[in-house]
Amino acid sequence: MLRSIVAPRKLLGFALLAFFLFYWIPFSDFFPGWVPFQFGSYRVFQATTIAMWAIVALGLNLLTGYNGQISLGHGAFVAIGGYTAAILMFDHGWPYWATIPVGGLITAAVGFLVGVPALRLTGPYLAVATLALAMSTPQILYKYEGLTHGSQGINVKSPPPPAVLDGVLNQTQWLYFLALAIAIIMTIVAWNIVHSRMGRAFVAIRDSEIAAQAMGISVPRFKTMAFAISAFFAGVCGAVYVQVIGFVSPQSFGVLQSINYLTTVVVGGLASILGSILGAAAYVLVPEINGLLEQLHLPATDQAPGVIYGASLVLVMIFMPYGLAGSMHRLGKMKIPLVRQNLSDFARQIGLGGSGPRAGSSAAAPAPPKDAHPPRPPDGEKDSDSS
């Protein structure tokens, strides 16, 4: 049974995130605007992309952040889900809504098969193995042209708005709400997995496989389940991607995309549901700084988004080692007087503050050595103890 979200602090975080997705704050003029109706198709598509990337980031965070298995092959899982949905819609005439769960289930089965041999691999060896999967998947899609249509790809018709919403939403707005609704559902599923017995087993295996096995946890079972669940999320993302883009080809799922998925999770925050969504938003919005540079009449080239994104990764790793979500959590628990005192101590150590004692403190006399004898009374005075 799904557990309800009851933590007030988490509720506040998700409420702010939902407000951000509905109201595109960075691009409004002093007043938040309703995303699907105030802004153009490009901004709505960006919000849709955030929702899609959040889905695959949630699944990858379950595998890497909570279970401790590094994967660089999630682009392959997204490709499997996308091609499954495209083939079912183009060649077999399936409705779009039925291809999304089927794409996720087929991808989960593939993820389970990949997770079985991955039981013998850990750390960088597992990362290299999954990277090989991401590199080989486009070649396989080229090879079986009769099924995947080869390099030509598959064109599918994006689903139009339902008859009830006809005239209220255009197609771009409808796809935005479709991706957002699926992202919310997958977020709730991920939340309940993390706070269930399965999620606690994932964390125990991540911390110590030997200790987890000693507590009666089946390590092979839960590690393969983590791979299957993570692949399910990626397959759902691939199916939604086909509905939004309306086209799928082997070029759509390169190795760089798999690396970007892992980067999104690390930037947002490992072992954090909120961090997965924040990382997806950061990945989509950071390249927008190039437009701000042009507005400020600063040098901006075609390579500027990549340079800015790389520099932002370096800065996050240095100043936010726990990601965006971890930094927000630490800032929320930070005590302002203690921070002020720590800054004052640091300034005093590097010579920017006063070298004397703190205000309100008295200078203590140096303690006498342990072997020192008490002072002897002067001659003529009688010791009180000897009387």
MIMARMI-534499 format. One line per 3 residues: their letters; for each residue x, y, z of N, C-alpha, C. Coordinates in steps of 0.05 Angstrom, whole numbers. Example, Ala and Ser with C-alpha at 12.3 -4.5 7.8 and 13.67 -1.06 7.14 Angstrom:
BEGIN
AS) 264/-114/156/246/-90/156/264/-66/156 ~ 257/-45/142/273/-21/143/258/1/157;
//
This chain:
BEGIN
MLR) 17/-24/0/0/0/0/18/25/0 ~ 10/45/-16/25/69/-18/23/85/8 ~ 45/94/17/45/110/42/42/139/35;
SIV) 26/153/51/21/182/46/45/198/54 ~ 49/220/41/71/238/47/62/257/69 ~ 75/254/92/66/268/115/86/287/127;
APR) 111/286/118/132/303/129/127/332/121 ~ 123/350/139/117/378/132/139/391/116 ~ 164/386/124/187/398/110/188/388/81;
KLL) 184/362/77/184/351/50/160/362/34 ~ 137/364/47/114/375/33/120/403/24 ~ 133/419/40/139/446/32/158/447/8;
GFA) 178/429/9/197/428/-14/183/420/-39 ~ 166/400/-39/152/392/-63/132/413/-72 ~ 120/427/-53/101/448/-60/116/471/-75;
LLA) 140/478/-65/155/499/-79/164/489/-106 ~ 171/464/-108/179/454/-135/156/453/-154 ~ 132/445/-144/109/446/-162/102/475/-170;
FFL) 105/493/-152/101/521/-159/120/530/-180 ~ 145/521/-178/165/528/-198/158/517/-225 ~ 148/492/-226/142/479/-252/117/492/-264;
FYW) 98/501/-248/75/514/-258/80/543/-266 ~ 96/556/-249/102/585/-253/131/588/-260 ~ 136/597/-284/164/599/-294/176/625/-284;
IPF) 186/623/-259/195/647/-245/219/661/-259 ~ 239/647/-268/263/661/-279/257/677/-304 ~ 235/672/-317/230/686/-343/206/705/-341;
SDF) 197/711/-318/175/729/-316/185/757/-307 ~ 170/777/-314/178/804/-308/165/813/-281 ~ 180/808/-260/172/816/-233/146/803/-223;
FPG) 135/785/-238/111/772/-230/110/744/-243 ~ 106/724/-227/106/697/-238/84/693/-258 ~ 90/679/-279/70/674/-300/62/645/-303;
WVP) 38/641/-310/28/614/-314/41/602/-339 ~ 56/580/-334/74/570/-355/59/564/-381 ~ 39/547/-381/28/539/-407/13/561/-422;
FQF) 5/582/-408/-13/601/-421/1/628/-426 ~ 20/636/-410/32/662/-414/56/661/-433 ~ 72/640/-432/96/638/-447/92/623/-473;
GSY) 111/625/-491/109/612/-516/116/582/-515 ~ 116/570/-539/119/541/-540/147/533/-531 ~ 167/550/-534/194/542/-527/197/539/-496;
RVF) 185/558/-481/187/557/-452/170/533/-442 ~ 147/528/-454/131/505/-446/146/479/-451 ~ 160/478/-474/176/454/-480/198/451/-460;
QAT) 211/472/-451/231/470/-431/220/458/-405 ~ 197/467/-397/184/456/-372/178/427/-376 ~ 169/419/-401/164/391/-406/189/375/-405;
TIA) 211/386/-415/237/372/-414/246/367/-385 ~ 241/387/-367/248/383/-339/232/360/-328 ~ 207/358/-334/191/335/-324/201/309/-334;
MWA) 209/307/-360/219/282/-371/245/274/-359 ~ 264/293/-356/290/287/-344/287/280/-315 ~ 267/291/-301/263/284/-273/255/255/-270;
IVA) 240/244/-289/231/216/-288/255/198/-288 ~ 273/201/-308/296/183/-310/316/188/-287 ~ 318/213/-278/336/219/-255/326/206/-230;
LGL) 300/204/-226/289/191/-202/297/161/-202 ~ 294/148/-225/302/120/-227/332/116/-223 ~ 348/133/-235/377/130/-233/386/136/-204;
NLL) 372/154/-190/379/159/-162/372/136/-144 ~ 351/121/-151/345/97/-136/368/76/-138 ~ 379/75/-162/400/55/-167/427/64/-156;
TGY) 434/89/-162/461/99/-154/461/111/-127 ~ 443/129/-121/443/143/-96/435/126/-72 ~ 414/109/-76/404/93/-54/416/65/-53;
NGQ) 422/53/-76/432/26/-77/462/25/-81 ~ 475/47/-90/503/47/-93/515/35/-118 ~ 498/30/-138/508/19/-164/510/41/-184;
ISL) 534/46/-195/538/67/-214/531/57/-242 ~ 515/73/-256/506/65/-283/511/88/-302 ~ 524/82/-324/528/101/-345/514/92/-371;
GHG) 494/74/-367/480/64/-391/450/69/-391 ~ 441/89/-376/412/94/-376/402/106/-402 ~ 419/116/-418/410/124/-445/400/101/-461;
AFV) 412/77/-457/403/53/-470/375/45/-461 ~ 370/48/-435/343/41/-424/322/61/-435 ~ 329/86/-436/310/106/-447/305/99/-477;
AIG) 325/91/-491/321/83/-519/303/60/-522 ~ 305/40/-505/288/16/-506/259/24/-501 ~ 254/41/-481/227/49/-476/216/66/-498;
GYT) 232/84/-509/223/101/-531/217/84/-556 ~ 234/66/-564/229/49/-587/206/31/-583 ~ 202/21/-559/179/4/-554/153/19/-559;
AAI) 151/43/-548/127/60/-552/124/67/-581 ~ 145/74/-595/143/82/-623/135/59/-641 ~ 146/35/-636/139/12/-653/110/4/-648;
LMF) 101/4/-623/73/-3/-618/54/17/-630 ~ 61/42/-630/43/63/-642/44/63/-672 ~ 68/60/-683/71/63/-713/64/38/-728;
DHG) 73/15/-718/69/-10/-732/44/-25/-724 ~ 34/-21/-699/12/-37/-689/-12/-20/-681 ~ -10/6/-683/-33/23/-679/-43/25/-650;
WPY) -25/21/-631/-33/23/-603/-39/52/-595 ~ -57/56/-576/-61/83/-565/-37/92/-549 ~ -33/118/-548/-8/128/-536/-7/122/-506;
WAT) -30/123/-492/-30/119/-463/-23/90/-456 ~ -28/71/-473/-21/43/-467/8/37/-472 ~ 21/52/-489/50/47/-494/68/56/-472;
IPV) 59/74/-455/77/84/-434/82/63/-413 ~ 62/50/-401/69/29/-381/82/5/-394 ~ 74/-2/-419/86/-25/-432/115/-20/-438;
GGL) 122/4/-447/150/11/-451/166/9/-425 ~ 154/18/-403/168/16/-377/172/-13/-369 ~ 152/-30/-373/154/-58/-364/175/-73/-381;
ITA) 175/-69/-407/194/-83/-424/223/-74/-417 ~ 226/-48/-412/252/-38/-404/260/-49/-377 ~ 241/-53/-359/247/-64/-333/257/-93/-336;
AVG) 245/-108/-354/255/-135/-359/283/-135/-370 ~ 289/-117/-388/317/-115/-398/336/-106/-376 ~ 327/-88/-359/344/-79/-336/349/-102/-317;
FLV) 329/-120/-313/334/-143/-296/355/-162/-308 ~ 353/-166/-334/373/-183/-347/401/-171/-346 ~ 402/-145/-347/429/-131/-345/439/-132/-316;
GVP) 420/-131/-297/428/-131/-269/439/-157/-259 ~ 431/-180/-272/441/-206/-263/471/-209/-267 ~ 482/-204/-291/511/-206/-293/526/-184/-279;
ALR) 512/-161/-274/524/-139/-260/528/-144/-230 ~ 518/-167/-220/522/-173/-192/551/-177/-185 ~ 567/-186/-204/595/-191/-199/612/-166/-202;
LTG) 600/-144/-210/615/-120/-216/607/-98/-196 ~ 626/-82/-188/621/-60/-170/638/-36/-178 ~ 630/-12/-169/646/11/-173/651/18/-202;
PYL) 676/24/-209/683/32/-236/679/10/-257 ~ 681/-15/-248/678/-38/-267/648/-39/-276 ~ 630/-34/-258/602/-34/-265/596/-9/-283;
AVA) 609/13/-277/604/37/-294/614/32/-322 ~ 637/19/-325/647/14/-352/629/-6/-367 ~ 619/-26/-353/601/-46/-365/576/-33/-375;
TLA) 564/-15/-359/539/-2/-368/545/19/-390 ~ 569/30/-389/577/48/-411/579/33/-437 ~ 589/9/-436/589/-8/-461/561/-13/-471;
LAM) 542/-17/-453/514/-20/-461/504/5/-476 ~ 511/28/-465/502/53/-478/515/57/-506 ~ 539/48/-508/553/50/-534/543/31/-555;
STP) 535/7/-546/527/-13/-565/498/-11/-573 ~ 481/2/-557/453/3/-564/447/17/-590 ~ 458/41/-596/453/52/-623/461/34/-646;
QIL) 483/19/-643/492/1/-664/472/-21/-668 ~ 460/-31/-646/440/-52/-648/415/-41/-662 ~ 408/-16/-656/384/-4/-669/389/-1/-699;
YKY) 414/5/-707/420/6/-735/419/-21/-748 ~ 427/-42/-733/430/-68/-745/403/-80/-752 ~ 384/-79/-733/357/-91/-738/339/-71/-750;
EGL) 344/-66/-776/329/-45/-790/300/-52/-794 ~ 294/-78/-797/267/-86/-802/248/-80/-778 ~ 260/-79/-754/243/-74/-731/245/-44/-723;
THG) 269/-33/-724/273/-6/-714/273/16/-736 ~ 271/7/-762/271/25/-784/298/38/-788 ~ 319/28/-775/346/37/-780/351/66/-775;
SQG) 368/78/-793/376/106/-789/353/125/-796 ~ 333/116/-809/310/134/-816/294/141/-791 ~ 295/124/-771/279/129/-747/250/124/-751;
INV) 234/131/-732/205/127/-732/192/153/-726 ~ 174/161/-743/157/185/-738/130/176/-728 ~ 123/187/-705/97/181/-694/82/208/-690;
KSP) 56/206/-689/40/230/-685/36/234/-655 ~ 43/258/-646/40/265/-618/10/265/-612 ~ 2/256/-588/-26/254/-581/-38/282/-579;
PPP) -62/286/-591/-75/312/-588/-89/313/-561 ~ -98/337/-552/-113/339/-527/-139/323/-528 ~ -148/313/-505/-174/299/-505/-196/317/-514;
AVL) -218/305/-521/-241/320/-530/-251/339/-509 ~ -248/332/-484/-258/349/-462/-242/375/-461 ~ -216/374/-468/-199/397/-467/-194/410/-494;
DGV) -209/401/-514/-206/412/-540/-215/441/-541 ~ -198/459/-550/-203/488/-549/-193/501/-524 ~ -187/486/-504/-175/498/-479/-145/497/-480;
LNQ) -134/474/-488/-105/470/-489/-97/464/-518 ~ -75/475/-527/-64/466/-552/-47/441/-547 ~ -34/431/-568/-20/406/-566/5/409/-548;
TQW) 20/431/-550/43/435/-533/36/437/-504 ~ 14/451/-498/6/453/-470/-4/426/-459 ~ -18/411/-476/-27/385/-468/-4/366/-462;
LYF) 16/366/-479/39/349/-474/54/357/-449 ~ 54/383/-443/66/392/-417/51/380/-393 ~ 25/382/-393/10/371/-371/12/340/-370;
LAL) 14/327/-393/17/298/-393/44/290/-380 ~ 66/303/-388/92/297/-377/93/304/-347 ~ 81/326/-340/81/334/-312/65/315/-295;
AIA) 42/305/-305/26/286/-289/41/260/-285 ~ 54/250/-306/69/225/-304/93/229/-285 ~ 106/253/-286/128/258/-268/119/258/-239;
IIM) 96/270/-234/85/270/-206/79/242/-197 ~ 67/225/-214/62/197/-207/87/182/-201 ~ 107/185/-218/132/171/-214/147/182/-189;
TIV) 144/207/-183/156/218/-158/143/205/-133 ~ 117/202/-134/103/189/-111/112/160/-109 ~ 115/146/-132/124/118/-131/152/116/-120;
AWN) 170/134/-129/197/134/-118/198/140/-88 ~ 181/159/-80/180/166/-51/172/142/-34 ~ 152/127/-43/143/104/-28/163/81/-29;
IVH) 177/78/-51/198/58/-52/220/64/-32 ~ 228/89/-31/250/97/-12/242/93/17 ~ 217/98/23/208/95/51/195/69/57;
SRM) 200/49/41/190/22/46/212/4/55 ~ 206/-22/59/226/-41/67/247/-44/45 ~ 237/-43/20/256/-45/-3/276/-22/-3;
GRA) 267/2/2/285/25/3/305/22/25 ~ 297/13/48/316/9/70/336/-13/64 ~ 328/-33/49/346/-54/40/366/-42/20;
FVA) 357/-25/2/375/-12/-17/398/3/-2 ~ 390/19/18/409/35/33/428/17/48 ~ 418/-4/60/435/-22/75/456/-35/57;
IRD) 448/-43/33/467/-55/14/487/-34/5 ~ 479/-10/1/497/11/-6/518/16/15 ~ 510/16/40/529/22/62/548/-2/66;
SEI) 538/-26/67/555/-49/71/540/-74/63 ~ 550/-87/42/537/-112/33/540/-134/53 ~ 563/-135/67/567/-156/86/548/-153/110;
AAQ) 545/-128/120/527/-124/142/498/-129/134 ~ 491/-121/109/463/-126/100/457/-155/98 ~ 476/-171/88/473/-200/86/471/-212/114;
AMG) 486/-202/133/485/-212/160/457/-207/173 ~ 444/-185/164/417/-179/175/395/-194/161 ~ 402/-212/142/382/-228/128/372/-216/102;
ISV) 385/-196/92/377/-183/66/390/-199/43 ~ 374/-207/24/384/-220/0/397/-199/-19 ~ 423/-197/-18/437/-177/-34/432/-181/-64;
PRF) 435/-205/-76/430/-207/-105/402/-200/-113 ~ 383/-207/-96/355/-202/-103/350/-172/-104 ~ 358/-157/-84/352/-129/-83/369/-113/-103;
KTM) 393/-122/-109/409/-107/-129/397/-110/-157 ~ 387/-134/-163/374/-137/-189/347/-122/-190 ~ 333/-122/-167/308/-106/-166/314/-77/-170;
AFA) 336/-67/-159/342/-39/-162/347/-33/-192 ~ 361/-51/-206/366/-47/-234/340/-47/-250 ~ 322/-65/-243/297/-67/-258/279/-43/-253;
ISA) 278/-34/-228/261/-10/-222/272/15/-235 ~ 299/18/-234/311/41/-247/307/40/-277 ~ 308/17/-289/303/15/-318/274/21/-324;
FFA) 256/13/-306/227/20/-310/223/50/-312 ~ 235/65/-294/233/94/-295/244/104/-322 ~ 267/94/-330/279/103/-355/262/96/-379;
GVC) 249/72/-379/231/65/-400/207/83/-402 ~ 196/90/-379/173/108/-379/181/135/-390 ~ 205/145/-383/215/170/-394/218/168/-424;
GAV) 229/145/-435/231/142/-463/204/142/-478 ~ 184/130/-466/158/130/-478/146/158/-478 ~ 149/173/-457/139/200/-456/155/217/-476;
YVQ) 181/212/-479/197/227/-498/186/224/-526 ~ 178/200/-533/166/196/-560/141/211/-564 ~ 124/212/-543/99/227/-545/104/256/-549;
VIG) 124/267/-536/130/296/-537/144/303/-563 ~ 165/289/-570/181/296/-593/167/286/-619 ~ 155/263/-619/142/252/-643/161/239/-662;
FVS) 186/234/-653/206/222/-671/227/208/-653 ~ 237/185/-663/257/171/-648/277/159/-669 ~ 302/160/-663/323/150/-680/347/141/-663;
PQS) 365/125/-674/389/118/-658/406/142/-650 ~ 406/163/-666/422/187/-659/411/201/-634 ~ 386/195/-626/374/209/-603/385/199/-577;
FGV) 400/177/-576/408/165/-551/438/158/-552 ~ 454/179/-551/483/175/-552/494/170/-524 ~ 521/166/-524/534/161/-499/534/186/-481;
LQS) 536/209/-493/536/234/-478/510/237/-462 ~ 488/228/-473/463/231/-458/463/214/-433 ~ 475/190/-434/477/173/-410/494/186/-389;
INY) 516/199/-397/533/213/-378/518/236/-366 ~ 502/250/-382/487/273/-372/466/265/-351 ~ 455/241/-355/436/231/-335/449/228/-308;
LTT) 473/216/-307/487/213/-282/496/240/-271 ~ 504/258/-288/511/285/-279/488/299/-267 ~ 464/296/-278/440/308/-267/435/299/-239;
VVV) 439/273/-234/434/263/-207/454/273/-187 ~ 480/274/-196/501/283/-177/497/313/-171 ~ 491/329/-191/487/357/-186/463/362/-168;
GGL) 441/348/-173/417/352/-156/421/342/-128 ~ 435/319/-125/439/308/-98/433/278/-98 ~ 454/262/-92/450/233/-90/433/226/-66;
ASI) 418/205/-69/400/195/-48/380/217/-39 ~ 368/230/-59/349/251/-53/328/252/-75 ~ 303/249/-68/282/251/-88/280/280/-99;
LGS) 281/299/-81/280/327/-89/304/334/-105 ~ 327/322/-99/352/328/-114/350/319/-143 ~ 336/297/-148/333/288/-176/318/309/-192;
ILG) 298/321/-181/282/341/-196/297/367/-198 ~ 311/375/-177/327/399/-179/350/396/-199 ~ 362/373/-200/382/368/-220/372/369/-249;
AAA) 348/359/-253/336/361/-280/330/390/-287 ~ 320/406/-268/316/434/-273/342/449/-279 ~ 363/442/-264/389/455/-268/400/448/-296;
YVL) 397/423/-304/408/416/-330/394/431/-353 ~ 368/436/-350/354/450/-372/358/480/-371 ~ 361/491/-347/362/520/-344/390/532/-346;
VPE) 410/517/-339/437/528/-340/445/539/-367 ~ 439/525/-389/446/537/-415/432/564/-421 ~ 411/570/-406/397/596/-411/414/619/-403;
ING) 436/615/-388/454/637/-381/466/649/-405 ~ 468/634/-427/479/646/-452/462/669/-461 ~ 435/666/-459/418/688/-466/421/712/-448;
LLE) 426/707/-423/431/730/-404/456/744/-411 ~ 477/729/-420/502/742/-428/498/760/-452 ~ 481/752/-470/476/769/-494/460/794/-486;
QLH) 442/791/-466/427/815/-458/445/835/-443 ~ 465/825/-429/484/842/-415/507/851/-433 ~ 505/845/-459/526/853/-478/553/842/-471;
LPA) 553/817/-460/578/803/-454/583/782/-476 ~ 608/774/-479/614/755/-500/599/729/-496 ~ 585/720/-516/569/695/-515/571/682/-542;
TDQ) 580/658/-543/584/643/-568/567/618/-567 ~ 569/602/-588/554/577/-589/565/557/-569 ~ 590/560/-562/602/541/-542/597/550/-513;
APG) 586/574/-510/582/584/-482/565/566/-465 ~ 543/554/-474/527/537/-457/543/513/-446 ~ 559/501/-464/575/478/-455/596/486/-435;
VIY) 609/509/-440/629/519/-421/617/526/-394 ~ 594/540/-395/581/547/-370/572/523/-355 ~ 561/503/-369/552/479/-356/575/464/-343;
GAS) 598/462/-357/621/449/-345/632/464/-321 ~ 633/491/-323/642/507/-300/624/504/-277 ~ 598/503/-282/579/500/-260/582/473/-246;
LVL) 589/452/-262/594/426/-249/618/427/-230 ~ 639/440/-239/663/443/-222/656/458/-197 ~ 641/480/-199/634/496/-176/616/480/-157;
VMI) 597/464/-168/580/448/-151/596/427/-136 ~ 615/414/-149/631/394/-136/648/406/-114 ~ 657/431/-117/674/444/-97/658/454/-74;
FMP) 637/470/-80/622/484/-59/597/469/-50 ~ 587/451/-66/563/436/-59/568/406/-63 ~ 585/394/-47/591/365/-51/567/347/-48;
YGL) 547/356/-34/523/340/-30/500/348/-49 ~ 506/363/-70/487/371/-89/469/394/-80 ~ 451/401/-98/433/424/-92/414/417/-69;
AGS) 403/393/-68/385/386/-47/400/384/-20 ~ 424/373/-20/439/372/5/446/399/16 ~ 453/418/-2/459/445/6/435/459/18;
MHR) 412/455/5/387/467/16/381/456/43 ~ 385/430/47/379/418/73/398/428/94 ~ 423/432/87/442/442/107/437/472/114;
LGK) 429/487/93/422/515/99/398/517/116 ~ 379/499/113/355/500/130/361/494/159 ~ 381/478/164/388/470/192/410/488/203;
MKI) 419/507/188/441/524/197/431/545/217 ~ 447/549/238/441/569/258/457/594/253 ~ 443/617/249/457/641/241/477/651/262;
PLV) 472/651/288/493/660/307/518/643/306 ~ 514/617/303/537/599/302/554/604/277 ~ 540/609/255/554/616/230/570/642/232;
RQN) 557/662/245/571/687/249/596/684/266 ~ 593/667/287/616/663/305/638/648/291 ~ 631/628/274/651/613/259/666/631/239;
LSD) 651/649/226/664/668/207/682/687/222 ~ 674/695/246/691/713/262/717/699/271 ~ 714/673/279/738/658/286/757/654/262;
FAR) 745/649/239/761/645/216/776/671/208 ~ 762/693/210/775/719/204/797/725/223 ~ 793/718/249/814/723/269/839/705/263;
QIG) 834/681/254/856/663/248/873/672/225 ~ 861/684/205/876/692/182/886/721/184 ~ 881/733/207/892/760/213/874/783/205;
LGG) 849/777/198/830/799/191/816/810/215 ~ 816/796/238/802/805/261/822/813/283 ~ 812/821/305/829/829/328/843/805/339;
SGP) 867/810/349/883/788/360/879/784/390 ~ 864/802/403/859/800/431/838/780/438 ~ 832/778/464/811/759/472/784/768/463;
RAG) 765/750/461/737/757/453/725/775/474 ~ 705/790/464/691/808/481/675/792/502 ~ 677/802/527/662/788/548/677/766/561;
SSA) 701/760/551/717/738/563/740/750/578 ~ 748/738/600/770/748/616/795/732/610 ~ 818/747/611/843/733/605/851/716/629;
AAP) 854/691/624/861/672/646/891/671/650 ~ 899/670/676/928/668/682/938/641/675 ~ 963/639/667/974/613/660/975/595/684;
APP) 968/569/680/968/550/702/996/543/710 ~ 1001/540/736/1028/532/745/1035/504/737 ~ 1059/497/734/1066/470/727/1058/451/749;
KDA) 1055/425/741/1045/405/760/1064/400/783 ~ 1090/402/778/1109/396/800/1117/420/816 ~ 1103/442/812/1110/466/828/1100/464/856;
HPP) 1116/473/876/1108/472/904/1093/498/912 ~ 1076/497/931/1062/521/940/1082/541/952 ~ 1076/566/950/1095/586/960/1099/583/990;
RPP) 1124/587/999/1131/584/1028/1125/610/1042 ~ 1112/609/1065/1106/634/1080/1132/648/1089 ~ 1132/673/1091/1156/687/1099/1164/681/1128;
DGE) 1190/687/1134/1200/681/1161/1185/697/1182 ~ 1181/685/1204/1167/699/1226/1137/693/1227 ~ 1126/682/1204/1098/676/1203/1094/647/1208;
KDS) 1075/639/1224/1070/611/1231/1050/600/1212 ~ 1056/576/1203/1038/562/1185/1013/554/1201 ~ 990/560/1189/965/554/1202/960/524/1206;
DSS) 970/508/1186/966/479/1188/982/466/1210 ~ 1005/479/1217/1023/467/1237/1015/473/1265 ~ 997/492/1268/988/499/1295/968/479/1306;
//
